[in-house]
């Protein structure tokens, strides 16, 4: 069952993040959008704090964010023993080139999806990544 699986969505476009969250919640996942509660915005710095203190089964990560990008967050995350093996799926609007693929491999990213994405394939990959 998906209900116990916690997903942190790190996405700075709130409308898109809410759309993704709603879709994943329909599938039974517990989804939190990373957001600075004071400013109601998302940036790599505030998201890094949430990633490091949270207990998530999966991180869905955008690459383009204010105050540092997704790979900066990922590098910091992978340096923490408790987060070293937390699965990450990238969901980005960037064109995926060889550099992105190499960095994703370096940081053990489970998959890369580009926006717009295909929800069925995305959800299938989430289930595969979480072994459900």
N, C-alpha and C positions, 0 to 999 in steps of 0.2 A: 504494500500500500504506500502511496506517495505522501500521505498526510503527515508523517513524521519527518519528512525531508525538508530541511530548512535551506532556502536559497537566498543569497544576498545579491541584489541587482544593483550594480554600480553603473549608472547611466545618468548623464547630466541633462538630457532632454526629458523633462518630467512627463509630458503628454505621452511620449513613446514608452517611457518606463511604466507608466500606469497601464498602457495597453498590453505590454508584455506581462506585467504582474497579473492582470485580470485573466489573461489566457492561461497562465501557469496555475493560478488558483482554481480555475475550472477543472484542471487536471489533478487537483488535490494537493498541490505543493503549498508550503508555507513560505510566502515570499515577502521579503523586506526590501524596500528601496532605500539605498544609502543616501541620506540627505542630512545636511547640517540643519538641525531643528531651529536654530536661531535665524539664519539667513534664508532658509528654505531653498537652498541651492546645493549643488553637488560639485565637489572638486576633488582632486586626487588626495589632497592633504586630509580633509575630513573623512573621506572614504577609507584611507589607510588606517586611521584610528578605529573606525568601525570594523574593518576586516580583522584587525589584530585583536580586538577585544571580544569579537563575536564568536559564536559556536555554530558555524554554518556548514552544511554538508556540501555545498557547491557555491561558487562565486561566478556570476555572469558579469563580464567586465567590458565596458566600452574603452576604446583606446584614446579617444580624443576628449579631454576634459580640461577645464581651467585648473591652474595651479599644479601642473604636472600631468603627465599622461598615464595611461593604463599600465604601460610597461614599467614605469617608475614605481607604481603601486605594487605591481607583481614582483619586482625585484626585492622590494622591502619585505613583502609577505614571505617570499621563499627563504629569506634569511632568518626567519623565526621558526624554531623547531616545531612549535605547535601548529604552524600553518604550512610547513614545508610540503605536505602531501595533500592539502585541500585541493580538490579538483577545480579547475577554472575553464570556463568556456568564454571565448571572446565573441562579442556581438558588436560590430563596428560599421561605421559609415566610410571608413578609409578603404582605399584600394589596397587589396592584399598583394604585396609584392614579395620578392625573395627575402628581403630584410625582415619583414614582419614574420614570415614563416620561420626563419632561422631563430628569431627572438622567441617566438612561441614555442619552438622545440626546446630551446635552452631552458625556458622556465616551465617546461612540462605542461603546456596547455593541452587540454583534451580535444578541443576543436575550435575552429574559427568560422563564424558566420558573418556574412555581410548584410547590411540593410539595403533594401528591404529583404527580409528573410522569409523562409517558408516554415510556418509554424509547425507543421507535422514533422518535418525533418528535424527541426530544432528540438521538439519535445522527445522525439525518438532518441536523439543523441544525449539528451539529459538523462533519460532512463538508462541508457547504456552506460553512461558515465557513473551513475549512482548504483548500478547493478540491480535495477528493479524492473 
